[in-house]
Amino acid sequence: MLRVGLTGGIGSGKSAVAARLVERGAVLIDADRVAREVVAPGSDGLAEIVAAFSDAVLDADGALDRAALGAVVFADEAARRRLESITHPRVRARTAELAAAAPPDAIVVNDVPLLVEVGLAPTYHLVIVVQTTVSTRLERLVRDRGMGRVEAERRIAAQTDDARRRAAADVVLGNDGSLAALHDAVDALWRQRLRPYEDNLRQRRVAQPDGDDPTGTDAGWPEQYARLAARIRHTLGSDALRIDHIGSTAVPGLAAQDVIDVQVAVSSLTDADGALTDRLANAGFPRVPGQWWDDPRPAGSGRWEKRLHGSADPARPVRLHVRLEGSPGWRYALLMRDHLRADPDQRAAYLQLKRDLVDAAPAAGGSGTARDPWFDEEYLRAEQWATQTGWRP
């Protein structure tokens, strides 16, 4: 099932987004509600908290007195970690139970206020951040929740800032306008991205990019790669010996097709055909059917075998190249990237080559580009540059 993380600062309107997603058909797991449930009266979680911090953290009715507990752990790092060791495993277990109970074609939305702060972004297929200006948030907190302005400012300042949230976000929903406008944005997201993403994920189907023409650059490509790499690292752990951003989108200033190329180094391609394939597919990176290899450099030196995966996300096309660490194909991808980063003349020549090929055969797009003689020449230039500079992958 598609796992979506939803977060946003206090007063941003995150709950309104969650409610609209539920109306569209999402299964909602509210992290705050789960956190209260696992320490409810009569629970093992509450009993362990009392054993650790005494019954001074209970109110007159025997329920957890959150203010009293907060006073104990706020300035005591060891106490805070003890509390987290009690609550976090229970929250994770209950969250997993709720997700497992959802239908197999569900879109499960996890509403997590501190998603960014606790580093949960890589555990989801997609992260949605609701972003609202501080002035609007203050107005809402004072008007809708009855907070004093000073308290509202303190609560906002205690959370992470918008820049960190944006860095973790695959989708940013602005919410400074009307509720109707927010609903329209959520509905479009559901229709155009979430529903197709879930279908692709379940069918293990790769989403295809819109076109091949290298029309521009995107300053957000490095951040998008970083989010992808974090998900892949979370999925594969130590089986991914190294993860790199390669290809045209890894070269600043180079116009490219809007597809992120990612290289994953492994110790064995045979192992890549086993459980690793399923793990990547379940994380949103299904295997591209067929056999794949790279054209060798220099030409005629035998094909460079690899495995190729794509992305199930219709709004973020990916080519994920799984190569043997230290192999010629693995090294060449890194060498070409770094040489093009260092040599603006060859960067311009490469861009012109790609555009010429698209103009000559629009239907073929960029296919066949790597077989152009320019690449053999570029290989020699890059090897010379590597020798001169002492480059290492």
Beta strands, then each sheet from edge to edge (+ up, - down):
strand 1: 2-8
strand 2: 27-30
strand 3: 107-111
strand 4: 126-131
strand 5: 171-174
strand 6: 242-246
strand 7: 260-266
strand 8: 292-294
strand 9: 304-309
strand 10: 318-324
sheet 1: 2+ 3+ 1+ 4+ 5+
sheet 2: 6+ 7- 10- 9+ 8-
end
